[in-house]
Amino acid sequence: MRILTLNAGSSSLKFSVIETEGEQTVVRGSADWASVPTRYTFRAADSDTIRLDADWSDVTQAVRRVASDIRLTKIDDIATVAHRVVHGGTRFTKPVLITKEVEASLRELVPLAPLHNPCSLEGIAAARQAFSDLPHVAVFDTAFHATLAPEAYTYPVPYEWTEKWNVRRFGFHGLSHAYCASRAAEILKQPLSAPRLIVAHLGHGASLAAIRDGKSVETTMGFTPLEGLMMATRSGSIDPGLVLHVAREYRLAADELDRILNHQSGLLGVSRVSADMRKVEQAAESGNERASLAIAIYVHRLRQAIGAMAATLGGLDALVFTGGVGEHATTIRAATCDRLDFLGLELDPVANDVATADAIISAKESQARIIVITTNEELMLGREAMTVVVNSQEPPTSQ
């Protein structure tokens, strides 16, 4: 079975075609319109790679181009289209076949993810038109964290907020956390239910997940992706009284605060250099004190959160680093693991420096393992969608 995966964002579309037998990627590509012109790449296993600069800059045009190139390369045996949807609320805790009713429900969830879900809806509409003869499946990034216990997902605010307004912690990066948990178990040669894991997804956005029995029991992101760790442009968790103070004293409106905390804070806000960890590290090495402070805050908060996750798990068997920073920033991994020996974590400096994909970088004497994993959200999309399609094709059991 071949599955087309679509991951639509506000300034990009990532896509792939997964062959479920053997879990091989036969097509991979992206369209990125964060800058002008749009950069489009389409890589098929048996064809020349297509690279071009395009004059379009939206999800609909990107999906249409993907559909055209798939047909030109004669990949005509796709069984279903899988769509990554960031927020499923409390209704969608498992992948579902997309119907008109499901689309309507997704529109109702837009206020929970105003930057992300509209892009998913646009991609769904365009793909259902381009691939009208195929089933379409929505896979939700929040779904992995549906296993959080009430004490983990309930905020200590008036309970009416939880009951009436659905104010609660949801968590994000679920596809990445789920894939890394599965892959870590394989690397450790254990069943998924065995290891107590902390997965550190460190990219432009960043979050931790504490995983026990293969399920999420705690995560750092909450009602929105703004909670938790310091990130590239997001502040992460701060005193809500601070927000009230600057709103009152300096007359910052809600929309302005939203923009600042989501797009002008984090590494960028503190360093005033960049949101890119590589550039911030370069600046710090050149003596930029703001850049050095930004990295110090980033590591300090990350280390603290790992300790909290380990306490929730009651111990730790493996710490996993993934995402752009987690996979490539050797100095950040080393600084983070420093002073975590009380959790049984001891880094092998040489292994850390040369690590590429899916490697153990802990010392042999380390009680708990430290692993670097290249995340694969597209593969998780394919896996989740396949279960929906297969189940929908099974005949009903006789009573």
N, C-alpha and C positions, 0 to 999 in steps of 0.2 A: 504494500500500500504506500502511495506517495501522498504527502500532505504539504500544502503550501502554507507557510506561516507568515503572518503579517504583524509587525510591531510598529504601530503608527504613533508618532510623537508630534509635538507642536512645530518642530523644525526638521524632522527626519522621518524616513520610513526604512526600517530594516526588514528584510525578507529572506526566506530560504525555502527550498523544497527538500523535505526529509523523506528518504526511503526507510520506512519503518523496519523492514527486514534487514537486520544488520545495523540499523540506525546510522545510515550513511547520508551525508549532505550532498545532494547532486546539483543544487543551485544555491548560490549565496550572493547577496548584494545589498545595496543601500542607496537611498537618495537623501542628500543632505542639503537643505536650503537655509542653513543658519547664516550663510553669507552668499553673496551674489558673485557668479552664477551658481545655480544648483549643480552639485556634483553627483553624478549618477554612475553606479558600477553594477554590472550584472556578470557574474561568473558562473558558467555552466561547465560541468565536468568534461563534456566531450565537444566543447565549442570554444571559440576565441572569446576572451574577456571583452566585454563592452564597457568602454569608459567615455563619458561625454559630459560637456557642460550644457545644461539645459536652461531655457528661459522660463520654465514653469516653476512654481514654488508652493505647491500644496499637496495634500495627501491624495486627493482625487486624481490629479494628473499623474502622480507617481504610481498609483495602483494601475492605472490604465497602461502606463508604459511597461510595467512589470508583466501584465497580462499579455501585451503584444509580444514581448521578447520571449516569454514562455512558449507562446504558439509558434514563433519563428524558429525556435530551437527544437520544435516538435516534441515537447514534453506534454503528451496528451493523455496521460494516464493518472492525473491527480484525482484523488478520491474525495478530498475535503479541503476546506480552507479554515485555518485556525487563526483566531484574532486574539492578541493580547489586550486585555482590558484592565486598566490599573485598579479600578475600584468597583467591587461588587456589592458593597454594603453588607447588610446582614442577610439579604435574600439570596445572593448568589455565593454559595460556599463550595460549589463544585462547577466544573465546566458544563455548559449547556448548549444544545442546538439553538441557533438564533432564529427566532420567529418574529413576526410583527409585534407580538405582545412583549417579547424579550427586549426588542429595540425600544419600545415605549418605556419599559421599566428602566432601561439604561439611561434614557433621557432624564428620568426623574432623579437619577443619582448624580447628575452633572454638578449640582451645588457641592457635593462632597469632594469632587475632583475636577474643578473648573478648568484646569490647565491640561488635563490628560484625557478624560473621558470624551469630550467633544471630538478630539482627534480620532479616537477609536471608533466613534459613531460615524465619522466621515469615511474612514477606511472601510468599515462594514458596508455602508451604503454603496460605495464605489465597487467593492469586490463582489457584492451580491448582484450588481448589474453586469460586471465583467465576467463573472463565473456563475451565471444564473442557474445552471444545471447541476451545481454541486451543493452539498450541505455545508453550512458554515457553523463553526463552533466558537463560542466565546470562552476564553480561559482567563481567570481572574487572578491578579497579582496579590490580592488580599486574602484569597481563599486558603492559602497555606496556614495562615494565622487564625483561622476559624476555630482551632483547637485550644486557644487561650482560655484559661479558667476565668470565672467572673472576677476574682480578685486581681487578675492581671489586666483585664480589659476595661474595668469600671473605673472611671475617674472619681476622686473624692470631692465631688461637687453635689449640689442638691440633686437627689435621685430623680426628681421630676425631669431634669435635663436628659437623663438616660432614657427614661420611659417615653417622654413626649417628643424629644428632639433627636433621639438616637445618638446622643453624644457619648462616644466610647472610643477605645483604642482599637484600631483595625490592623495596623502593620502593613508593610509593603515589601517590595523585592522578593515576594514569595516564590516566584519561579526560580530565581537564582538560589535562594536558600534551599529549596527542595532539591534542585539538581545537585548542589554541592554536598548536601547531606547524603544523598544516594551515592555519589562518586566517592566521598570520603569513606563510607562503609566498604565499598569495593577495594579501595586502596589499603584499608586496614584489614581486609579479608574477614570481615565480620558481617552478620546480618544487620540490616538497617536499624533494627530495634535494640541493638546492643550498645553502641557507643553514646556517651553523653558528649554532645558537640556544641561548640560555639562557632557559628559561621559569621565572619566579618566581611560583608560586602562593602568594599571601599572603592567607590567611583566618584562621579560628579555628585551623586547622592550617596549616602552611606548609612548602613544600618547593621546591627547585630541581631542574630536570632539564637536563642538557646533551644536546643533540640534534644528531646529525650523520647525514647521509644519511637523514633522516626517522626515525631510530631513537634510542632512549635509550642513551647510553653511560655516563652517571653520574647519580646523584641523591642528595639529601641524606638522605632517610629510609632506614631500613635494615630490620633484622629486624622492627622495630615502627615505628609512626609517631612514636615518641618521639625517635628519632635526628635530628640535623641542626640546623636553625635554631631559634632561640628563637621560641616561639609564644604564643598567647593565655594558655593555662594549662599548657603543657608546657615543660619546661626546655630541650629540645633536647639536643645532645651535651654531656656533662660528664665529668669524670674518673671512671672507674669506681671508682678508689680512694677517692674522696669518699664514694660510696655505701657501700662496705665500712666506711669509718671511722665514719659516723654509725650504721650498723647495729650495729657492735660497741660503740662508746663510749656511744651513747644508746639502745641496745636497741630500735631501730625494726624491726618485723617487715616481711617482704617485702610483704605486702598494704598496709601503711601507707606504705611507700616508694613503691609503685606509685601509690597515691592522691595522694600529695604531688607526685610528679614529673609526673604526667599532669594533675592537676586543680587544684593549688595553686601552681604555679610559673609561669615565663614572665612575661608582662606583669603578670598578677594578683599573682604572688608577689613580684616586686620592687617594684612601685608601691604595692601594698596599696590600690589605687583601684578597678580594674576589669580585666576581660579584654578589654574593648572598646577598641580603639585610639583611637576618637573621644573617649571619656571620659578616657583617659590623656593624650591631647594637650591637652584642655581643662584638666586639672589641672596639667600642666606649664606651660601659658601663664599660669596663676594663681600660679605660683611654687612648686609642689610639687616638691621636689628629688628625691623617690623616683620620681615620674612621669617627670621629666626623665632620670634615670638609666636607667629601664626602656627608654625610647625610644632612648637612646644605645647601650645594649647591643644592642637589636634591630637597629639600623642597622649597628653595628660588625660584628656576626656575619654579617648579610646581605651586606654589602660584601665581607667576607673570603671567603665561600662563592662569590660570583660570580667573584672572582678565581681561585679554585681550579678552578671549572668551566671558565673560559676557558683555563686552562692545559691541562686535559684535552682540550679541543677543539682546541688549537693555534691559537687565534685566535677571533674573534667577529664575526659579521655582524649579529646583532640580539639585543637584550635585551627580553624580553616581561614585562610586569607584568599579573597577573590575580588573581582572588579579591577578596573584599571590601575588604581593605586595598590590594592592588595596583591595583584599579580606581578607588578613591575617595580614598586618602590622598595628596594632592599633595605634602605636606611630606615624607612618608616616601620617595616616589619621588625627590624633589629631593636629600634628604640621602644617599640610597643612591648616586645617580649622582655625587655630589661625590667627587672624588679617583679616579674611574674613567676619567679622560681618557686614561690610559696604555693603555686597551683600545680607544681610538678612540671613546669614548662622550662626547657633548656634548649636554646637555639644552637644549631651548628653553624658558625659564621661562614664557613666555606660553602656548605650546602645552600645557605641562604643567598650567597653572592652569585652562585651559578645556576640557581633554580630557574627552570622554564615552566613547563606545564605539568600539573598533576605530580608534584614531587613532595616527598617528606623532607623537611628542612630542620627537624629537631635532632639534637645530639642522641647518640645511641643510649646514653644513660638517662635520658629524659623520661620521666614517668608518664607524661602525657605527650601525645604527638602534636607536631606543628606541621601543617600541610598547606601547600599552595595549589590551588585548583583553578583552571580556566573555566569560568562559568559558561553554561550553554542553555540560555533561556529558550532558544529556538527548538532545541531538542525536547525540552520539557513541554513546550507548546504542542509539538507533534505527539508526544506520549499521551498527554491529557486528551487531545482531540481524538486520537485513535480509540481510546476507551469509550468515548461517547458514541462514535460512529458504529463501532462493533456492537455495543449494547443496543443501539437503536435498530440494528439489523437482526438481532436474535429474536426467534419466534417466542411468543408468550408461553409460559409454562402452563400445562393443563392442571386444572384444579381437581 
